[in-house]
Amino acid sequence: MAELRGEVFDLGYQRYEGPREGRWRTRYAIFENGLRSMLGIGRGGRSKVLPILLVLAAIAPAAVFVIIVSVIGDDDFIPGPSDYYQIVSLVLFLFSAIMAPELLIPDRRDRVLDLYLVRPLTVTDYLVARVAAFFVIALALVYSGQIVLQIGLILTAASPVDFIQENWLDIPRFILSGALIAFFVTIIPVTVAGFMSRRAIATAFVIGLWLIATLFVGALTSGECYEESTTASGGRIQETTACEPIKGEAAKWVALLDLGNVPMHLNEMIFGEEPDQSDNPTLYEVAKLPAIVPILWYALWIVGPASLLWFRYRKVKI
C-alpha cells in the first residue's frame, strides 16, 4: 500500500495590519449604503430620475413664489414658513412611501442581513443606520424648499436687512418644525417596509393609509356653514359666517386620526399660528385640545411604529 504524503506550500500569507475601525465604521458603511440606494448612486440613470423629480417637486413651489414676487413685487399672497410645509406635505409623503422600501426590502429579499450581522453589528445598529440614512434625505428634502423660499424673500425684499431683523425667528422655527416633520415621514414608511416583502405593496399601503385617513377625517370634521346676522354698535347689521363640524364636540378628537396632519399640529404650535376653519378644518379642530394632546399623539406615532420595527427585526431569522 502506497504511503500518503502531504506538502505545505508557503503562499505568502500575511496578517492584516491595517486599522480596525470597529462597529462605528460598520454602522457608517450601512448608513452610506442607504444614502446611495435611495439616491440611485452606483446604479443606472433611471434609478436617479425619481429622486431628482421628487426633490424638484419640493423646491418648485418655493421657486414659483419667489419668481412671482420678483416680477409683480407683491408678497401678500406668499405663504409663510408654516404654510409652506402644508403645501409640500403631499410631496413628502409620496417621497417617503416610494423610497422607504428601497432601504429594507432588498436586504431581506437578497438575504444580505446574513452578511451584515456576521460582523460585530446588532439589529439595532442596522436599523438605526438605515433610519438615519432615510432621515437625512428627508430632512434635506424638507429644508430645501424653505431655504429657497427664505433666500428669495430676502433678496426681493425692499430692505433685506429689515426683513431679516423682523423675521429671523422663523429660521429656528422652521428648522425645528422641519426636523419633526422629516422624522415623522421617516418612521412610518420605514416601519411598513419592514413588514412587507414587495416594494410596490409597501408603497401602496402607505399611500392608501394616508389617503383613507385624510378622506375619513375630512368627511367627519367638515363643517356645515351658515350665515349669522348680528347687530353691532350704532345699529349696524354685521354678517358673519359660522361653521359647525358634523361630529360636533367629538370632531376635535376625530381630527387626530388625520395621519398627514399629525406633524402639522406641532408645526402650527411652533410658529404660533391659529388655524383657519375654512382652510383646514382638521388643524382647526385639534387646536381646541390642550397642547399636550397633539404632542403626545405625535410621540405615540413615533414610538409605536419604531418599537414594532425593532421587534420585527429581532425575530428575523439569519
Residue pairs with C-beta under 8 A, 6 or more apart in sequence:
22 120
23 120
23 121
23 125
26 119
26 120
26 121
26 125
27 121
27 125
27 128
27 129
28 129
30 116
30 121
30 125
30 126
30 129
30 130
30 133
31 129
31 130
31 132
31 133
32 133
33 133
34 103
34 129
34 130
34 132
34 133
34 134
35 41
35 133
35 136
35 137
36 42
37 102
37 103
37 106
38 51
38 99
38 102
38 103
38 133
38 134
38 137
39 48
39 51
39 137
40 46
40 47
40 48
40 49
40 50
40 51
41 48
50 98
50 99
51 99
54 91
54 94
54 95
54 98
54 99
54 141
55 141
55 144
57 88
57 91
58 88
58 91
58 92
58 95
58 141
58 142
58 144
58 145
59 144
59 145
59 148
61 84
61 87
61 88
61 145
62 84
62 145
62 146
62 148
62 149
62 152
63 148
63 152
65 78
65 79
65 149
65 152
66 148
66 149
66 151
66 152
66 153
66 156
68 78
69 75
69 78
69 152
69 153
69 156
70 152
70 156
73 156
75 153
75 156
78 149
78 153
79 87
80 170
80 271
81 146
81 149
81 150
81 170
81 173
81 174
81 177
81 271
82 173
82 174
82 177
82 267
82 268
82 270
82 271
82 273
84 145
84 146
84 149
85 142
85 146
85 174
85 177
85 178
85 181
85 264
85 267
86 264
86 267
86 280
88 142
88 145
89 181
89 260
89 264
90 260
91 141
92 138
92 141
92 142
92 181
92 182
92 185
93 185
93 206
93 207
93 210
93 260
94 207
95 138
95 141
95 185
96 134
96 138
96 185
96 186
96 188
96 189
96 206
97 189
97 202
97 203
97 206
97 207
97 210
98 203
99 134
99 137
99 189
100 134
100 186
100 189
100 190
100 192
100 193
100 202
100 206
101 189
101 193
101 196
101 199
101 202
101 203
102 199
103 130
103 133
103 134
103 190
103 193
104 130
104 190
104 193
104 194
105 193
105 196
105 197
105 198
105 199
105 202
106 112
107 113
107 116
108 197
108 316
109 197
113 126
113 316
113 318
114 318
116 126
117 123
117 126
117 318
123 310
123 313
123 314
123 316
124 310
126 313
127 309
127 310
127 313
130 190
131 186
131 187
131 190
131 306
134 186
134 190
135 182
135 183
135 186
138 182
138 183
138 185
138 186
139 178
139 179
139 182
141 182
142 178
142 179
142 181
142 182
143 174
143 175
143 178
146 174
146 178
150 170
150 171
150 174
153 163
153 167
154 160
154 163
154 164
157 163
170 271
173 270
173 271
176 270
177 263
177 266
177 267
177 270
177 271
180 263
180 266
180 267
180 270
180 298
181 263
181 264
181 267
183 302
184 262
184 263
184 298
184 301
184 302
185 263
187 301
187 302
187 305
187 306
187 309
188 206
188 209
188 259
188 301
188 305
189 202
189 206
190 309
191 305
191 306
191 308
191 309
192 202
192 205
192 206
192 209
193 199
193 202
194 308
194 309
194 312
194 313
195 308
195 312
196 202
196 205
209 259
210 259
210 260
213 257
213 258
213 259
213 260
214 258
214 259
214 260
216 257
217 254
217 255
217 257
217 258
217 282
218 258
218 281
218 282
219 246
220 245
220 246
220 247
220 251
220 254
221 245
221 246
221 247
221 251
221 254
221 255
221 281
221 282
221 285
222 245
222 246
222 281
223 243
223 244
223 245
223 246
223 277
223 281
224 243
224 244
224 246
225 241
225 242
225 243
225 244
225 278
226 241
226 242
226 243
226 244
227 239
227 240
227 241
227 242
228 239
228 240
228 241
228 242
229 237
229 238
229 239
229 240
230 237
230 238
230 240
231 237
231 238
232 238
243 277
243 278
243 281
245 251
245 281
245 285
247 254
251 281
251 285
252 285
252 286
252 288
252 289
253 289
254 285
255 261
255 281
255 282
255 283
255 285
255 286
256 262
256 286
256 289
256 293
256 294
256 297
258 282
261 280
261 282
261 283
261 286
262 294
262 297
262 298
262 301
263 298
264 283
265 283
265 286
265 287
265 294
265 297
265 298
266 294
266 295
266 298
268 274
268 275
268 283
268 287
269 291
269 294
269 295
274 287
275 283
275 284
275 287
276 284
277 284
286 293
286 294
